[in-house]
Each structure stands twice: as C-alpha cells, then as structure tokens.
Amino acid sequence: MFRRKVAPGIEIRQFEMRDAELAFAAVEHNREHLRQWLPWVDYTRTSADIRDFISRVQVQFDANQGPQVGIWVNGAFSGSLGCHAIDWANRSSSIGYWIDAAQQGRGLITRCCVVMLDYLFHEMALHRVEIRCGTGNRRSCAIPERLGFTREGVVREAEWVNDRWVDLVVWGMLEQDWRNR
C-alpha cells in the first residue's frame, strides 16, 4: 500500500474502502467550495459513489498506474491528491488535488505534492508530470507555480464544470527540472 509521511502529523496514503464515509463527508461538507472547479463533485451523491471511486483507484494502483491518496492531518481526512493513469509509453502523468476549505492557505497541498512528485520522478522514473487548473482558480494555480512548474499554455473550454466551460492552464514539470530545482 502506498503511504508516505509528509510532515509531523501529515501523511498521504492510498485510499481504502474504510475511508469511504470520511471522504464522502468531506466532499459533502465542501460541496459548494469544490464544485466551482471539479467536475466529479456533482456526480458524487452518496458514499457508494466514493466506494466505486476507491475500487477504481485500487485497480489503477495495482496495475502500476499511480496512486490516489487521501490527505490526513492529525488523523483527520482533509483532502485528496491523485495521480491520473500513467502513460508508460511516454513516462508521463498528471496529478490533481483538493483540500478541505478549512485547511486552505497552510501549504498542505504544496507539501503533499512535493512528496508525490518525488515518488513519481524518483521511484516511478516518470519523465513528465502535468497539473491542469481552471484559469480562475488562483489558489490551485499557485501550487504548480510555487513548485517550479512551467506554465505551458491554456486549453480553452477544456472541462465542463457546474454548467459552464472552464479554460485550463497546463503546467508541466520534467524530470530534469525536478531534480535541479
């Protein structure tokens, strides 16, 4: 099972079925906050939807396609960080994340991303990792910028979110850039 300590009191670990209720409660509590930028929120209506997600991401992890993890702060579920299925032919992937609104502004996602990126570049030997964020989601875009990603461009109307098209900023990091940061 994928599990990493991020800092004292902070860890990321692969989702397990026992996490479904806690994860759903966090989504429910943050629904309005999350649905501004994440298309899956409106389709996540019950803890069974989270259990289906956990089943899919366990298959993904078991197939060596990358982890999807919960973020745990002092034992409390606080958000998620996920690696989208790895493209092994090109040794590339992308990551996505969300955090409980009450935890924003503390650098949690940035610190968790550092641990995930170390894993993806050093242990999985990926060549490239992307992060895509809504152009208007300043907090989300600040993370790849802080981490030294290169802003590569904008994909117009790339995602249907909450009854509107959202333009996405594409941020890229190459393995040599991660090693030399």
Backbone torsions as a table, in degrees:
resi	resn	phi	psi	omega
1	MET	NA	140.4	178.9
2	PHE	-79.5	123.9	178.9
3	ARG	-153.8	130.9	179.5
4	ARG	-139.3	139.0	171.6
5	LYS	-81.9	132.2	-179.5
6	VAL	-97.9	-44.7	-178.7
7	ALA	-164.8	169.6	176.8
8	PRO	-53.6	124.1	179.2
9	GLY	82.1	-0.7	-178.2
10	ILE	-125.8	126.7	174.7
11	GLU	-141.4	157.6	171.0
12	ILE	-119.3	140.8	177.3
13	ARG	-151.2	149.5	179.2
14	GLN	-53.4	137.6	177.8
15	PHE	-61.2	142.5	173.9
16	GLU	-126.8	159.5	-179.3
17	MET	-55.4	-34.3	-178.8
18	ARG	-64.8	-12.3	179.7
19	ASP	-87.5	-8.5	-170.5
20	ALA	-58.1	-47.6	-176.9
21	GLU	-65.2	-43.5	-179.9
22	LEU	-65.3	-42.9	179.6
23	ALA	-64.5	-42.8	179.3
24	PHE	-64.5	-41.0	178.4
25	ALA	-59.8	-39.0	178.5
26	ALA	-67.7	-41.5	177.0
27	VAL	-62.6	-46.6	-179.3
28	GLU	-59.8	-44.6	-179.6
29	HIS	-64.9	-30.4	-176.2
30	ASN	-108.5	14.4	-172.0
31	ARG	-50.8	-52.0	-177.1
32	GLU	-65.3	-40.0	177.7
33	HIS	-62.1	-46.3	-175.1
34	LEU	-76.6	-35.4	-172.3
35	ARG	-71.3	-10.3	175.7
36	GLN	-63.6	-30.6	-171.3
37	TRP	-128.9	-12.0	-173.7
38	LEU	-117.2	119.2	-174.0
39	PRO	-68.7	-24.9	-176.3
40	TRP	-75.2	-16.3	-173.6
41	VAL	-62.0	-44.6	-178.6
42	ASP	-67.2	-17.4	179.4
43	TYR	-97.7	0.9	-179.9
44	THR	-104.9	94.0	-172.9
45	ARG	-109.0	-17.4	-178.7
46	THR	-145.2	167.6	176.2
47	SER	-65.9	-22.7	175.3
48	ALA	-63.1	-34.8	176.1
49	ASP	-63.4	-38.7	177.1
50	ILE	-68.4	-39.8	177.3
51	ARG	-61.9	-40.3	175.9
52	ASP	-60.9	-43.5	177.0
53	PHE	-59.2	-47.8	-179.4
54	ILE	-60.9	-40.6	176.4
55	SER	-59.2	-45.4	-179.2
56	ARG	-64.9	-42.5	-176.4
57	VAL	-75.4	-24.1	174.1
58	GLN	-69.3	-40.9	175.2
59	VAL	-61.1	-43.4	178.8
60	GLN	-58.7	-48.3	-179.2
61	PHE	-63.8	-45.0	-179.7
62	ASP	-62.6	-26.7	178.9
63	ALA	-89.5	13.7	179.2
64	ASN	61.0	39.2	-179.2
65	GLN	-108.8	10.8	174.8
66	GLY	103.3	153.0	-177.0
67	PRO	-88.3	153.1	168.0
68	GLN	-122.0	120.6	-169.6
69	VAL	-122.8	152.6	167.2
70	GLY	-88.4	151.0	175.1
71	ILE	-103.2	125.3	-175.7
72	TRP	-118.8	123.2	179.3
73	VAL	-117.2	116.0	-176.8
74	ASN	49.5	41.9	177.2
75	GLY	81.8	-3.3	-178.9
76	ALA	-101.5	135.1	176.1
77	PHE	-65.8	127.9	-173.7
78	SER	-129.4	-3.0	-179.8
79	GLY	159.1	-164.5	-174.5
80	SER	-146.5	149.8	175.1
81	LEU	-138.1	128.4	-175.4
82	GLY	-136.5	145.0	172.5
83	CYS	-96.6	122.5	174.7
84	HIS	-73.6	156.9	-173.5
85	ALA	-46.8	129.5	-177.2
86	ILE	-71.9	135.8	172.1
87	ASP	-92.7	93.6	-174.4
88	TRP	-68.3	-29.6	178.9
89	ALA	-60.7	-31.8	-179.1
90	ASN	-112.7	4.0	-178.8
91	ARG	47.4	51.3	-178.5
92	SER	-137.8	159.7	177.4
93	SER	-159.6	-177.6	172.6
94	SER	-137.1	159.6	177.4
95	ILE	-126.0	154.4	176.6
96	GLY	-138.4	162.3	-174.5
97	TYR	-157.3	159.5	168.6
98	TRP	-153.7	155.1	-178.0
99	ILE	-138.5	147.3	174.2
100	ASP	-53.7	135.5	-177.3
101	ALA	-54.6	-35.2	-179.0
102	ALA	-69.6	-16.5	-178.7
103	GLN	-98.8	-3.2	-178.3
104	GLN	-63.1	152.3	173.7
105	GLY	81.3	10.1	-179.2
106	ARG	-109.7	2.1	179.4
107	GLY	78.6	12.3	-177.4
108	LEU	-62.7	-49.4	-178.2
109	ILE	-63.3	-42.4	179.3
110	THR	-59.1	-47.7	-179.5
111	ARG	-64.8	-39.2	178.0
112	CYS	-66.7	-39.4	178.0
113	CYS	-62.3	-38.9	178.3
114	VAL	-57.6	-45.5	-179.8
115	VAL	-64.8	-44.3	179.1
116	MET	-64.4	-43.4	-179.1
117	LEU	-66.9	-37.7	174.0
118	ASP	-58.0	-44.5	178.3
119	TYR	-61.7	-49.0	-176.2
120	LEU	-65.7	-41.4	-178.5
121	PHE	-81.8	-40.0	-174.6
122	HIS	-89.3	-45.9	-176.6
123	GLU	-88.0	-39.3	-179.9
124	MET	-90.2	-11.3	177.2
125	ALA	59.4	39.3	175.4
126	LEU	-72.1	155.7	178.4
127	HIS	-96.4	-31.8	-173.4
128	ARG	-146.0	140.6	173.0
129	VAL	-133.8	135.7	177.3
130	GLU	-111.7	154.0	165.9
131	ILE	-129.1	131.8	176.3
132	ARG	-117.5	131.0	-177.3
133	CYS	-133.6	146.6	172.4
134	GLY	-57.2	137.1	-176.4
135	THR	-58.6	-29.9	-179.7
136	GLY	-89.0	-2.7	-178.1
137	ASN	-90.7	80.3	-173.2
138	ARG	-60.8	-40.3	-178.9
139	ARG	-63.8	-42.3	-179.8
140	SER	-67.9	-41.6	179.6
141	CYS	-67.7	-26.2	180.0
142	ALA	-66.6	-25.9	-176.5
143	ILE	-67.5	-56.5	178.3
144	PRO	-62.4	-32.7	177.7
145	GLU	-62.4	-46.3	177.7
146	ARG	-61.4	-34.9	-177.6
147	LEU	-80.8	-4.0	178.1
148	GLY	88.8	14.9	175.0
149	PHE	-65.8	156.3	175.3
150	THR	-95.9	129.1	174.2
151	ARG	-75.9	114.2	-172.3
152	GLU	-98.7	-17.2	179.1
153	GLY	153.1	-175.0	-179.7
154	VAL	-123.7	130.7	173.8
155	VAL	-97.4	113.5	-174.4
156	ARG	-72.9	138.4	176.6
157	GLU	42.9	52.4	-173.0
158	ALA	-88.3	-17.9	-175.1
159	GLU	-143.2	135.5	177.4
160	TRP	-91.0	111.6	-176.1
161	VAL	-133.1	121.0	172.3
162	ASN	53.5	49.3	175.4
163	ASP	67.4	27.9	176.0
164	ARG	-154.1	155.4	175.0
165	TRP	-83.4	139.4	179.7
166	VAL	-120.6	130.3	171.8
167	ASP	-77.6	140.7	-179.0
168	LEU	-115.9	132.0	170.6
169	VAL	-80.9	132.9	176.4
170	VAL	-101.6	122.0	176.7
171	TRP	-112.7	134.3	-179.2
172	GLY	-125.6	145.3	175.0
173	MET	-132.1	131.1	176.4
174	LEU	-102.2	154.5	-175.5
175	GLU	-56.1	-42.0	-178.6
176	GLN	-67.4	-33.1	177.6
177	ASP	-68.7	-38.0	179.8
178	TRP	-66.5	-41.2	-179.9
179	ARG	-66.7	-32.6	-174.3
180	ASN	-95.3	6.3	-175.8
181	ARG	-73.3	NA	NA
